[in-house]
Amino acid sequence: MNEKRLLGLLRDLVVTNSENPPGREDKVAKVLREHMESHGIPCRSIGPSKRPNLVFYSHEGEAGDIVMHGHMDTVPAGPLENWSHNPFEPEIVKGRMYGRGTCDMKGPVAALAETLILHTEENKETPLVMLATSDEESGCSGAEEVAKSGLLQGVKYGVCAEPTSLQILVGEKGLFWARVVAEGKSAHGSRPEEGVNAIQSCMDALRVLTGDGYRYEEDSMLGEPTMNIGVIDGGIKVNVVPDRCEARLDLRIVKGQTPEDLLDAMNKRLREN
């Protein structure tokens, strides 16, 4: 492994902001592509130019049996005052690099890139492919673009380099995002009885939806499903009765659950309460 080369790429990736939302993967994709092509690794781009997905080949145009996968976007850094180090000025302290995405997952992407470069430099006969996708953090539209393209058709195995504390994992919970929208009637805050408070209605709905669990099949590998109220947005001013409120739920689902069944069950609870 060329540690200097790997860390240099990682620094360049972290410096290049790719927070999602809004999704800025084109710039970080350019950094990654130029690095790989400078080492003789051919690349194909799939999807929109502003949110590309990159496929790198050890043997041009040959997919082989294995694809190594990582994503180029990160979750937002949030308020900079909450950071002990600037999230976009990476630095190494006591053997650890600090910066947005060093763990999830620009560090792993840099490691995959170095793996493919070494595989190529050693003139391995077996084709190896690396995939770097956009929009993993907000819906995985990049992975869908790649699947629809058929470019990786025939690939049998995938290795995803998501951080797992170096534990080998062979499964992942499913994802279901739901919106809860409450509508009310606006009124002045001094006369709330003349309105219908949408925030209160939304809170009541959330209590109904999150009070009890939903049916699932027990599985020792995936464990229990989870639910998180990630966003609540309502009201325009403190002295106005809000006429609209929206909450967004993040559910991680397991065996025995589907988004369709969960949506039906959630709507049934609301109707009955």
C-alpha positions as CSV (number, residue, x, y, z in Angstrom):
1,M,0.0,0.0,0.0
2,N,1.2,3.5,-0.8
3,E,0.2,5.3,2.3
4,K,1.2,8.7,1.1
5,R,-0.9,8.3,-2.1
6,L,-3.9,7.0,-0.1
7,L,-3.8,9.8,2.5
8,G,-3.3,12.4,-0.2
9,L,-6.5,11.3,-2.0
10,L,-8.4,11.2,1.3
11,R,-7.4,14.8,2.1
12,D,-8.5,15.9,-1.4
13,L,-11.8,14.1,-1.0
14,V,-12.6,15.6,2.4
15,V,-11.6,19.1,1.4
16,T,-14.1,18.8,-1.4
17,N,-17.5,19.5,0.1
18,S,-20.2,16.9,-1.0
19,E,-22.8,17.4,1.7
20,N,-26.2,15.8,0.9
21,P,-28.5,17.6,1.0
22,P,-28.0,19.5,-1.3
23,G,-25.8,17.0,-3.2
24,R,-22.5,18.2,-4.6
25,E,-21.0,15.1,-5.9
26,D,-19.8,16.4,-9.2
27,K,-16.8,18.1,-7.7
28,V,-15.7,15.3,-5.5
29,A,-16.3,12.9,-8.4
30,K,-13.9,15.0,-10.5
31,V,-11.2,14.7,-7.8
32,L,-11.7,10.9,-7.6
33,R,-11.8,10.4,-11.4
34,E,-8.7,12.5,-12.0
35,H,-6.8,10.6,-9.3
36,M,-7.7,7.2,-10.8
37,E,-7.1,8.2,-14.4
38,S,-3.7,9.5,-13.5
39,H,-2.8,6.0,-12.4
40,G,-4.1,4.5,-15.7
41,I,-7.5,3.4,-14.3
42,P,-10.3,3.8,-16.9
43,C,-13.7,5.2,-15.8
44,R,-17.3,5.4,-17.0
45,S,-19.8,7.8,-15.7
46,I,-23.5,7.0,-15.2
47,G,-26.3,9.4,-14.4
48,P,-26.6,13.2,-14.3
49,S,-23.4,15.3,-14.7
50,K,-24.1,17.1,-11.4
51,R,-24.6,13.8,-9.5
52,P,-22.5,11.2,-11.4
53,N,-21.8,7.6,-10.5
54,L,-18.4,6.4,-11.4
55,V,-17.3,2.9,-12.5
56,F,-13.6,2.1,-12.5
57,Y,-12.1,-0.9,-14.2
58,S,-8.8,-2.8,-13.7
59,H,-9.4,-4.3,-17.2
60,E,-11.2,-1.7,-19.4
61,G,-14.9,-2.6,-20.0
62,E,-14.6,-6.0,-18.1
63,A,-16.8,-6.2,-15.0
64,G,-15.6,-9.6,-13.6
65,D,-17.3,-11.2,-10.6
66,I,-16.7,-8.6,-7.9
67,V,-17.6,-5.0,-7.4
68,M,-16.2,-2.8,-4.6
69,H,-18.6,-0.1,-3.6
70,G,-18.6,3.2,-1.8
71,H,-20.5,6.5,-2.0
72,M,-19.1,10.1,-2.5
73,D,-21.7,12.1,-0.6
74,T,-21.8,12.9,3.1
75,V,-24.4,14.0,5.6
76,P,-24.2,17.7,6.4
77,A,-21.5,18.9,8.8
78,G,-23.9,21.0,10.8
79,P,-22.8,24.0,12.9
80,L,-19.1,24.5,12.7
81,E,-18.9,25.5,16.3
82,N,-19.8,21.9,17.2
83,W,-16.6,20.6,15.7
84,S,-13.2,20.5,17.4
85,H,-11.6,20.5,14.0
86,N,-12.7,22.2,10.8
87,P,-14.7,19.5,8.9
88,F,-13.3,20.6,5.5
89,E,-9.7,21.1,6.6
90,P,-8.7,17.6,7.5
91,E,-5.8,17.0,9.9
92,I,-4.3,14.0,11.5
93,V,-4.1,13.9,15.3
94,K,-2.6,10.9,17.1
95,G,-3.1,8.7,14.1
96,R,-6.6,9.7,13.3
97,M,-7.8,12.0,10.5
98,Y,-10.6,14.4,11.4
99,G,-13.0,15.9,8.9
100,R,-16.4,15.4,7.4
101,G,-16.6,12.0,5.7
102,T,-13.3,10.6,6.8
103,C,-15.2,7.6,8.2
104,D,-18.5,7.7,6.2
105,M,-17.2,7.2,3.7
106,K,-14.4,9.1,2.0
107,G,-11.8,7.1,3.9
108,P,-13.2,3.8,2.7
109,V,-13.5,5.2,-0.8
110,A,-9.9,6.2,-0.8
111,A,-9.0,2.7,0.5
112,L,-11.0,1.1,-2.4
113,A,-9.3,3.3,-4.9
114,E,-5.9,2.3,-3.5
115,T,-6.9,-1.3,-3.7
116,L,-7.8,-1.0,-7.4
117,I,-4.6,0.8,-8.2
118,L,-2.5,-1.9,-6.5
119,H,-4.5,-4.6,-8.3
120,T,-3.8,-3.0,-11.6
121,E,-0.1,-2.3,-10.9
122,E,0.4,-5.9,-9.9
123,N,-1.0,-7.0,-13.3
124,K,-3.6,-9.3,-11.8
125,E,-5.4,-11.4,-14.4
126,T,-8.8,-11.2,-12.7
127,P,-10.9,-8.1,-13.5
128,L,-11.9,-6.0,-10.6
129,V,-14.4,-3.1,-10.6
130,M,-14.9,-0.2,-8.2
131,L,-18.2,1.7,-8.0
132,A,-18.5,5.2,-6.5
133,T,-22.1,6.4,-6.2
134,S,-23.9,9.7,-5.5
135,D,-26.9,10.3,-3.2
136,E,-26.5,7.4,-0.8
137,E,-27.4,9.6,2.1
138,S,-30.8,10.7,0.8
139,G,-32.4,7.9,-1.1
140,C,-29.7,5.9,-3.1
141,S,-30.8,7.3,-6.4
142,G,-27.3,6.9,-7.7
143,A,-27.3,3.1,-7.0
144,E,-30.6,2.9,-8.8
145,E,-29.1,4.7,-11.9
146,V,-26.3,2.1,-12.0
147,A,-28.7,-0.8,-11.6
148,K,-30.9,0.4,-14.4
149,S,-27.9,1.0,-16.7
150,G,-27.0,-2.7,-16.8
151,L,-23.4,-1.9,-16.8
152,L,-22.6,-4.3,-13.9
153,Q,-24.8,-7.1,-15.2
154,G,-23.1,-10.4,-14.5
155,V,-21.4,-9.3,-11.4
156,K,-21.9,-11.9,-8.7
157,Y,-20.5,-10.4,-5.5
158,G,-20.3,-7.0,-3.9
159,V,-18.1,-5.6,-1.1
160,C,-19.4,-2.4,0.4
161,A,-16.8,-0.5,2.4
162,E,-19.2,1.2,4.8
163,P,-17.6,1.6,8.3
164,T,-18.3,-1.4,10.5
165,S,-15.5,-1.2,13.0
166,L,-13.7,-3.7,10.8
167,Q,-16.4,-6.3,11.4
168,I,-17.6,-8.3,8.3
169,L,-21.4,-7.8,7.9
170,V,-23.5,-9.8,5.5
171,G,-26.9,-8.0,5.8
172,E,-28.5,-4.6,6.3
173,K,-31.9,-3.4,7.4
174,G,-34.3,-2.0,4.8
175,L,-35.2,1.7,4.7
176,F,-38.6,3.3,4.8
177,W,-39.1,7.1,5.1
178,A,-42.6,8.4,5.9
179,R,-44.1,11.8,6.1
180,V,-46.8,12.8,8.6
181,V,-48.7,16.0,7.5
182,A,-51.2,17.7,9.8
183,E,-53.4,20.6,8.6
184,G,-55.2,23.0,10.9
185,K,-56.6,26.5,10.9
186,S,-54.6,29.6,11.5
187,A,-55.5,32.2,14.2
188,H,-53.9,34.8,16.4
189,G,-51.9,33.4,19.3
190,S,-54.0,35.4,21.7
191,R,-57.1,33.6,20.6
192,P,-56.0,30.0,20.0
193,E,-59.5,28.7,20.5
194,E,-60.4,30.2,17.1
195,G,-57.9,28.0,15.3
196,V,-56.8,24.4,15.0
197,N,-53.2,23.9,16.0
198,A,-51.5,21.7,13.4
199,I,-48.4,21.2,15.5
200,Q,-50.5,19.7,18.3
201,S,-52.3,17.5,15.8
202,C,-49.0,16.3,14.4
203,M,-47.7,15.5,17.9
204,D,-50.8,13.5,18.6
205,A,-50.4,11.6,15.4
206,L,-46.7,10.9,16.2
207,R,-47.7,9.5,19.6
208,V,-50.1,7.1,18.0
209,L,-47.6,6.0,15.3
210,T,-44.6,5.5,17.6
211,G,-46.4,4.3,20.8
212,D,-46.2,0.6,19.9
213,G,-44.1,-1.4,17.5
214,Y,-45.1,-3.0,14.2
215,R,-45.1,-6.7,13.5
216,Y,-41.9,-8.3,12.2
217,E,-40.1,-11.6,12.0
218,E,-37.4,-12.2,14.6
219,D,-33.9,-12.5,13.1
220,S,-30.7,-12.9,15.0
221,M,-28.7,-11.1,12.2
222,L,-30.8,-8.0,11.6
223,G,-32.3,-7.6,15.1
224,E,-35.2,-5.3,15.8
225,P,-36.6,-2.6,13.5
226,T,-36.1,1.0,14.5
227,M,-38.0,4.3,14.1
228,N,-36.6,7.8,14.5
229,I,-38.5,11.1,14.2
230,G,-35.9,13.0,12.2
231,V,-37.6,16.3,11.3
232,I,-40.5,18.3,12.5
233,D,-41.4,21.5,10.6
234,G,-44.4,23.7,11.5
235,G,-45.5,27.2,12.3
236,I,-44.5,30.6,11.0
237,K,-44.4,32.7,14.2
238,V,-44.6,32.2,17.9
239,N,-47.8,34.3,18.2
240,V,-49.7,32.5,15.3
241,V,-51.6,29.3,15.6
242,P,-49.9,27.0,13.0
243,D,-52.1,25.8,10.2
244,R,-49.6,23.1,8.9
245,C,-47.0,20.8,10.4
246,E,-45.0,18.1,8.8
247,A,-42.9,15.4,10.5
248,R,-40.6,12.9,8.8
249,L,-39.9,9.4,10.1
250,D,-36.9,7.2,9.4
251,L,-37.8,3.5,9.8
252,R,-35.2,0.7,9.4
253,I,-37.1,-2.4,8.6
254,V,-36.4,-6.1,8.9
255,K,-37.8,-9.4,7.8
256,G,-41.5,-9.6,7.7
257,Q,-41.9,-5.9,7.0
258,T,-42.4,-4.0,3.7
259,P,-42.9,-0.3,3.2
260,E,-46.4,-1.0,1.8
261,D,-47.5,-3.0,4.8
262,L,-46.1,-0.5,7.2
263,L,-47.8,2.4,5.5
264,D,-51.1,0.5,5.6
265,A,-50.6,-0.2,9.3
266,M,-49.7,3.4,10.1
267,N,-52.8,4.8,8.3
268,K,-55.0,2.2,10.0
269,R,-53.7,3.4,13.4
270,L,-54.5,7.0,12.6
271,R,-58.0,6.2,11.4
272,E,-58.7,4.2,14.5
273,N,-57.4,6.9,16.9
